[in-house]
């Protein structure tokens, strides 16, 4: 890359981090970026970056009207002895916390992800706008050894994907699945879980011959075996084979795998019975948006499941992170899902909280139910469903009996001041946007759940 001394003051040039080779007595060097050119597509921006001699930063931004665009910035280390020629050297670049927020502040655009192109023309992995205190987070991960801890993986496997304890809600049957599919479009998002709460998010694909053939080959099925089934892409923490019955046939369904996989909604729910399911659509989504979301999802197939729930990069990907990052690719409309750090949670809205709940004192149980407990920064299912840019387009028959519904009834009462002023202030401090939309969420669930029951009434009578 070009190595220059500190240039004259430039309003388009600003610092995003430092460069540290960890050499004794060598101070961290200032690293700045300087905007060079804007492009309509990522391909154009990438080609521009590759054809220039220095290291570049490509920033994906969204205009006020929701359109995607790509800005290319040159990257400068203010020390003649340092270089960003290779990916290995790029590891010495220490970004500020939330580096894309720095770019947003200076550019006036909503930056959502970025990547560097080193001086040898090779792009690095994506980085994203969500990021919290990395030093604290990394120390915690190191202390707990989450990347290698068999105990942690066992906990995630058991409480994220294993069958939940029985409750009063009946599992969703194939008639409901088929009814939901009739009301879905490619790219729509399915939220599902057990015990009336949501633990999983899915991108619905629908009919896709190429994915169908790929899945039939994976499961060693005859061609056409998956005809009529709804293709999905999602990220699973763990999975297992199961005996299931579909279209009058009983068979052993192989496991789908872990991480980002191709699946069908019928066989996923056959392997992992669910009692709560809601689908949401992004308002104003175009056909181009839906196609781009599915194409982006296909690119992520094969990535491992992120047991550490790290949203900042996409080396590994957890379920809601997958949905979030697939929808970032929408060229015309994006829902702008945000991360949550301290969401309020009822006792089973997160599997691990449900596991802890019965082991706590009554006082602590109340705190868990009303005040939540510390999550690291994550994309939460509630943050998706309550997003003002989406609407609920389908709900299962018993959705009004779910804990999700009960939780929003409590939030609605809390925002109306029916519980206490303290609880209302608690909601406003922690989840003001989600709680404020609780009345709307409740009405949408009531409407969609009622319509599902009406459509399935003849089948229920039989």
N, C-alpha and C positions, 0 to 999 in steps of 0.2 A: 504494500500500500504506500501511498505518498506520505512521507514523514516530514512534517513541518513544525517549526516553532510556533508559539501562540500567535494566531493571526490577529489582525485588527478586529475590534469589537464588531460583531455581526448579529443583528436581531434574530436571524434565522438559525444561529448556531447556539447550542446549549449543551450543558453537561448531562450525561446519562449514567455516568459511573466512573470507575477508576480501573487502572491496569496494574496488576500486582504479580510479579514473577516470584515473589517470596525470596528475593535475594537479600541477604543481610545488608543492612544500612542503605537499601534502595527504597526510597519513599514511593508510595503509590502515585502513579501518574494520572493526570486528568484526562478523561476521554469525552470528546464532544461529538455531536452529530450536526450536520449541516444539510438542509433540504436542497435537493438537486432538481428533481422532476417528478411529475405526477402521471399516472397511467390508469386506464380504465380496467385493465385485466392484470392478474397476477403474472401471467406468462410474459406480457410486455415488460413489466417491472423487473422480473427475474432476468430476462434477456439483457436489459439495459445494465443491470448490476454486473452480470457476468462479463459484459463487454468493456468494463472499465477496469483500470489498473488497480484501484484501491479496494479496501473492504467497504461494503455497503450494508445498510440496514433497510429492509423493505417492510413498510408498515401498512397493514390493512386497516382502513378507516371507513367510517360510514358518514355520509353527509346528513344534513338536517332532514332531507327528504327520504333517507333510508337507503340510498344507493351506495354500493360498495365502490371503493377506489383504492389505489395503491400509490403511496409516496415513497420515493427512494431518497435516502439520506447517506451522505458520505460519512465515514467514521474516522476520526483522527485521534491518535494518542499524542499527547504533547510532550514527547520525549523522543529524540532521534534514535535511541537505541532499542526501541520496542517495535513489534510487528504483529499484525493480524493476518498473516499470510495463510495460515492453515487452521483447521478446526482445533488442533491441539493447542495452538497459541491462543485461540479464542477462549479457552478454558480459564485463562488468566484475567479475562475481563470480568470485573465485579460490578454488576448493575445495581443502581439505586433500587430501594424498595419501590415496587410499583412503577417500573420505568416507563410504561406506556402512559401512565397518568402525567408524567413529566412532559411527554410529547403532546398529549391532549392539551395541557395547559399552554404550551408554546405554539401549537398549530391551530387550536380552536376546533379541531375535528375529534370525533369520537373514535379513538384508536382501540381496536379490539384484539389484534394479535400481530405478531411481527416475527421476522427471522433475519439472521445475518447472512450475507454472502461474503465469504473470505476472499482474500486477494487472489487465491488460486481458482476462484470461480465456483466454489462448492457451497451450497446453502446449508445452514445449520438447522437444528430442530426449532419448531415453533415455540414462542413464548406468548403468554396471554396476559390480559389486563389484570385479572384477579391475582393478588399476591398479598400475603400478610408478612409478619416479621419472620423472615427466613432464618435468621440466626437462632431465634428461640425454637422454631419448628425443627430445624435440623439437629439442634442439641437434643430435643425431645426424642426425635426418631433414633438418634444415635444411642441415647441412654436406654431406650426400650428395645433397640435392635429390631425395629419393625420389619426391616427388609429381609431378615433371616429368621425371625421368631416363629417357630412352629406353633407355639401357644397362641400367638396372635392370629395366624392363618386359620387355626382350628376354630377360634372364636368367631372370626369373620364367616367361615364356611358354615358353622352351625347356626348362627343367628341371622345371617343374611339370606340363605337359600334353603336351608332344611325345612321340612314341613313344620308349620306352626302348631301349637297346641290347639285342640278342638275348641270351638266356641259356638255361639248361637247362630252364626251366619253359615248358610249352606254354600258349598263350593260352586263356583260359576260353571254351568254346564255348556255343552256344545251348542245348544239352541241360542244361548245368550251370546256366545262367541260369534255365531253366524249373523245374529242380529246386529252386533257391533260392526262387523265387517261391512255390512250393507250401508252403514252410516259413516264409513271412514274414507279418506282420500290418501293417496301416497304422501308420505312425509308427516302425517299426523302423528301425535305422540300418545302412547298408551301408558297410563300409570296403574300399577297393580300391586297387590299385597295380600296379607292375611290379617286376621283379627281386626278387620275394619280399618286398617291403615295402609299406607303406601311405602314400599321399600324398593320399588323397581320401576324403571322407565325404559320405554321401547320406542324405536322408530318403525312405524308401519310402512311396508313397501307395497304389499298387495300382490298383484300378478306380475311376475318377473321370470320369464322362461330361462334366462341365463342363470339366475340364482337358484331356480328350481333344479336345473340339471346339475349344478354344482353340489347342491345338498343331497340329491338322489345318489350321486356318485359317492359322497362322503359316507352316507349311511348304507351303501351297497344295496340300493333299492332299484327295482326295474324302472325303466323310463316311464314317466307318466304317473308314478305312484303318488306324487304330491299334487296332482291336478286338483285345482279348486281350493287348495289350502292357502292361507294368507301369509306371504313371506314377510319376515321381520328381520331387523338387525338390532342387536343389543349386546351389552357387556355383562357377563355372568361371573360371579365370584366362584361358584362351584356348581356342579350339576351331577346328575346320576341317571342311569337307565331306569325305566319303570314299565310295569304292565299297564296298558291303557286300551280303551275301546274307542274306535272312531269309525263312523259309517257302518256300524254293525259288526266290525271285525275287532277281535281282541288280539293283541300282539305285544311283544317286548320292544319298546321304543329305546334305541340307544341314546346315551347322553349326548348333549349337543356340544359339550366342551366348555372351556372357560375363556375369559377375556371376551373380545369383540367377535361375535359369531353370527352366521346366517342361520335362521331358524324359521319355523312356522308358528303362528300363534296357537294353532291347535295342539301341536306337539309340545310346545313349551308348557302350556297349561296342563297338558296330560302328564308331563313329568313332574310339574310343580303346581299342584292344585291351588287356586287362588279364590278368595271369597269377596274381594273388592276390586273393582276395575272401573276406570273412567278414562275417556279419551278427550284430548283437547286439540284444537286447531288454532293455528296462528292467523289472526284476523288479517284479511287482505292478502294472504299468501297467493302468489301467482304460480302458474304451471312451471315457470322457469325456476322459481324458488324451490318448489317441491322436487324437481328433477336434480337441482344442485345439491340439496340436502341428502338425497339418496346416494348421489355420486360421491359425496364427501364421506358418507357412512361406509360405503364400499371400500374406500381407500384405507379405512381404519381397521377393517376385518383382519384378524390375526394378532392385533395388539393384546398384550397381557392385561389381566384385571389389576387395577391399582388398589392394592390392599392398604396403602397408606393414604388414599383419598387426597392426592396432591393435584390440584386443579391447574397449577401454574404452568406445567409442561405437559406434553402428551406422550411421554415415553411409555407409560401404562395408563389405562383409562377405566374409570368406574362408570356405572350405568348412566347416571344423570349427567356426568361429564361428557359422555359420548353424545347424548342428545343435544346438549348445549353446543358442543363443538361442531356437530353436523349442521345445526341451524345457523351457525355463524357464516356458513357458505352461501346462504340465500342472497342473491344479488339485488333483490328489490325490497324485501321486507324481512326484518329479523325481530324476534320477540325480546331481545335485550335481557335475557335471563341474567340474574345477578347472584353473587355468592352470599351466603349467610354465615355469620360467625357465632352468633348466640341465639339460635331460634328457640322459641318456646316449644316444648315437646310434651305430649301426653305420654302415659306410661308405656305404650307399645308402638308409638309412631316411629321409633328407631329400635331395631331388635335388641341392641345391647342395653338400651335403657330399660326395655322390658325385662331382660335378664337380671339387671341390677335392682329393679323396683322392689321385688318381694324381699330383698335382703336388707332394705333400708328401714330406718325408723319412720314413724308416722310423719314426723316433722320434715324429714328429708324427702319422703314420698310427695308431700305437698309442694315442696320446692321443685322437685323434678317435674311435677304436673303443671305448675304455674310459672315457674321462673326459669325452667330449662337448665341446662348445664353446658359446660364449655364444649363446643365443637370446634375443630379447626375449620378453616374457611372451605365451604363446600357448596356445590349446587344442590339444593334440596328440592324434593318433589313439591313441597308446599310453595316454594318460590316459583315453581313453574305454573302450577295450577292457579295461583292467585295473581299471576302476572296480568296486568291490564291489557296486554297485547294478545291474549289468547282467550278462547271461549270454550266451555265444556260442550262437546257435541254428542256425547253418549255417556250413560251411566248404567251400571248393572241394576237389577231389580231391587236389591237390598241396600243400595248405596245410602239411603236415608237412615239405615240402621247402623251404619259404620261408625267407628270411632272418629274417623276423619270428619264426618258430618257433625257428630257430637262436639268435637273440638271447636269447629267453626260456630256452632250455636253458642258455645261459651264465650268465644271471642266477640261475637256479635252482641251478646248481652253485656260483655265487659265494656265495649266501646259505647254502648247505650247508657252506661252508668248503673246498670241493674245489679252489679256485684259489689263493687266498692270503688271509690275514687282512686285508692291505691292500685287496684288491679287495672283500672283504665290507664293510669299513668305508666304502669308496667308494660302494657301493650304498646302504648305510644312510643315508649323508649326503645323497645326491642324489635317490634315488628309492625310499625305503623301502617305500612302499605298493605301487608297481608291482612291484618285485622280489619282495616277499613273496608276491604272488599268482601268481608265475610257474608254480609247480607246478600250480595250479588251471587256469591258462590253457592249459598244455601238455596237460593231460588233456582239457579241453573241445575243443581243436582236434583231438586224436587221435580222439576219439569222433565228432565231427561230420564230419570228413574221411573216416573209415572208413565212416560211414553213407551219405555221398554216393557213395562208390565202389560200395558194395553196391547202392544203388538204380539206379545207371547201368551196372552190370556188363553187362546184355544189350546195351545200346547200344555199350559199349566193345568187346564181342566182335565185333559186326558191323562 
